Amino acid sequence: MKKSLPPEALREVGTRLEQAHKLFQKRYPGDSDNRQPVHVVYGGAHLFRSGTARKLGALAIQSLDEYAPDFAVFAKAFGLPGSDRLPISSDTTAAVAQAMDKDPDAARRENHPAWFAHTLVSPSARETSARAGRGLPYRF
């Protein structure tokens, strides 16, 4: 006994499933792609405490400080657009970072990928953003 369907039957089933899927998507479009979670933490509700988000945020910043010592390393590791134009030496990177700290709006206009990476990685940029009441940028 043959245990597979003939190609004609598969095409018919595939067409019907595709139509049903399109109808379902039209009726239930789902969440917008504009804002999606960066990551999900799995664990039971019994593990969640009032300080859980703050603790995970501190661990994330600690990881950034350890594995992305400057914005250029971070941008290159993630392949951000324009990261190929970022400085390689730590001295040059430090000079560019100082210029971005001095005038972040100009840095954003002139080299958005460098500014974005610097804002995420640099402790001084994170502090400036927090004092100004702005969150970190989450999309280009």
Beta strands, then each sheet from edge to edge (+ up, - down):
end
